[in-house]
Amino acid sequence: MRNNLQTVVTPANDADFITEDELIGWLKISRGTAINHRKAGLLPFVRLGHAIRYHVPTVRESLLRRQREVAA
């Protein structure tokens, strides 16, 4: 099985900030996994008041960087 994050369907506009619900749908992970990764610093995010948002290009780059580190 090929694991290439660039072929994953992403939100329509990469410049958008997405919600946690959109993130877990995009990455096909559970809410608990998203929270654990966020707390561990693996998923970059911004907090706007009580709302948490994820910037798609920043999340993608973070995941690709981690993928390269694991593969090395």
CYANA upper distance limits for C-alpha pairs under 8 A (distance plus 0.5 A):
  4 ASN  CA      8 VAL  CA      7.80
  5 LEU  CA     60 ARG  CA      8.07
  5 LEU  CA     63 LEU  CA      8.39
  5 LEU  CA     64 LEU  CA      7.55
  8 VAL  CA     26 TRP  CA      8.28
  8 VAL  CA     27 LEU  CA      8.50
  9 VAL  CA     26 TRP  CA      7.35
 10 THR  CA     14 ASP  CA      8.01
 10 THR  CA     26 TRP  CA      6.57
 11 PRO  CA     16 ASP  CA      8.34
 11 PRO  CA     26 TRP  CA      7.91
 11 PRO  CA     56 VAL  CA      8.26
 14 ASP  CA     55 HIS  CA      8.42
 14 ASP  CA     56 VAL  CA      6.01
 14 ASP  CA     57 PRO  CA      6.49
 15 ALA  CA     55 HIS  CA      7.55
 15 ALA  CA     56 VAL  CA      7.11
 15 ALA  CA     57 PRO  CA      7.38
 16 ASP  CA     55 HIS  CA      6.75
 16 ASP  CA     56 VAL  CA      6.96
 17 PHE  CA     53 ARG  CA      6.24
 17 PHE  CA     54 TYR  CA      5.73
 17 PHE  CA     55 HIS  CA      4.95
 17 PHE  CA     56 VAL  CA      6.78
 18 ILE  CA     22 GLU  CA      6.39
 18 ILE  CA     23 LEU  CA      7.01
 18 ILE  CA     53 ARG  CA      5.95
 18 ILE  CA     54 TYR  CA      5.70
 18 ILE  CA     55 HIS  CA      6.94
 18 ILE  CA     56 VAL  CA      7.53
 19 THR  CA     23 LEU  CA      6.69
 19 THR  CA     52 ILE  CA      7.16
 19 THR  CA     53 ARG  CA      5.54
 19 THR  CA     54 TYR  CA      6.93
 20 GLU  CA     24 ILE  CA      6.68
 20 GLU  CA     31 ARG  CA      8.28
 20 GLU  CA     34 ALA  CA      8.21
 20 GLU  CA     52 ILE  CA      7.46
 20 GLU  CA     53 ARG  CA      7.14
 20 GLU  CA     54 TYR  CA      7.80
 21 ASP  CA     25 GLY  CA      6.78
 21 ASP  CA     31 ARG  CA      8.33
 22 GLU  CA     26 TRP  CA      6.54
 23 LEU  CA     27 LEU  CA      6.55
 23 LEU  CA     28 LYS  CA      8.48
 23 LEU  CA     54 TYR  CA      7.90
 24 ILE  CA     28 LYS  CA      5.80
 24 ILE  CA     29 ILE  CA      5.57
 24 ILE  CA     30 SER  CA      6.67
 24 ILE  CA     31 ARG  CA      6.93
 24 ILE  CA     34 ALA  CA      7.31
 25 GLY  CA     29 ILE  CA      7.56
 29 ILE  CA     33 THR  CA      6.76
 29 ILE  CA     34 ALA  CA      7.29
 30 SER  CA     34 ALA  CA      6.85
 31 ARG  CA     35 ILE  CA      6.69
 32 GLY  CA     36 ASN  CA      6.55
 33 THR  CA     37 HIS  CA      6.50
 34 ALA  CA     38 ARG  CA      6.53
 34 ALA  CA     43 LEU  CA      8.18
 35 ILE  CA     39 LYS  CA      6.61
 36 ASN  CA     40 ALA  CA      6.58
 37 HIS  CA     41 GLY  CA      6.66
 37 HIS  CA     42 LEU  CA      5.46
 37 HIS  CA     43 LEU  CA      6.15
 38 ARG  CA     42 LEU  CA      6.22
 38 ARG  CA     43 LEU  CA      5.21
 38 ARG  CA     44 PRO  CA      7.13
 38 ARG  CA     45 PHE  CA      7.83
 42 LEU  CA     62 SER  CA      7.83
 42 LEU  CA     63 LEU  CA      8.29
 43 LEU  CA     59 VAL  CA      6.65
 43 LEU  CA     62 SER  CA      7.54
 43 LEU  CA     63 LEU  CA      8.27
 44 PRO  CA     54 TYR  CA      7.23
 44 PRO  CA     55 HIS  CA      8.32
 44 PRO  CA     58 THR  CA      7.50
 44 PRO  CA     59 VAL  CA      6.55
 44 PRO  CA     62 SER  CA      7.98
 45 PHE  CA     52 ILE  CA      7.19
 45 PHE  CA     53 ARG  CA      6.21
 45 PHE  CA     54 TYR  CA      5.21
 45 PHE  CA     55 HIS  CA      7.35
 46 VAL  CA     52 ILE  CA      6.27
 46 VAL  CA     53 ARG  CA      5.87
 46 VAL  CA     54 TYR  CA      6.89
 47 ARG  CA     51 ALA  CA      6.14
 47 ARG  CA     52 ILE  CA      5.02
 47 ARG  CA     53 ARG  CA      6.82
 48 LEU  CA     52 ILE  CA      6.70
 48 LEU  CA     53 ARG  CA      7.97
 54 TYR  CA     58 THR  CA      8.38
 54 TYR  CA     59 VAL  CA      7.36
 55 HIS  CA     59 VAL  CA      6.64
 56 VAL  CA     60 ARG  CA      6.57
 57 PRO  CA     61 GLU  CA      6.61
 58 THR  CA     62 SER  CA      6.62
 59 VAL  CA     63 LEU  CA      6.70
 60 ARG  CA     64 LEU  CA      6.63
 61 GLU  CA     65 ARG  CA      6.47
 62 SER  CA     66 ARG  CA      6.71
 63 LEU  CA     67 GLN  CA      6.60
 64 LEU  CA     68 ARG  CA      6.72
 65 ARG  CA     69 GLU  CA      6.77
 66 ARG  CA     70 VAL  CA      6.72
 67 GLN  CA     71 ALA  CA      6.66
 68 ARG  CA     72 ALA  CA      6.61
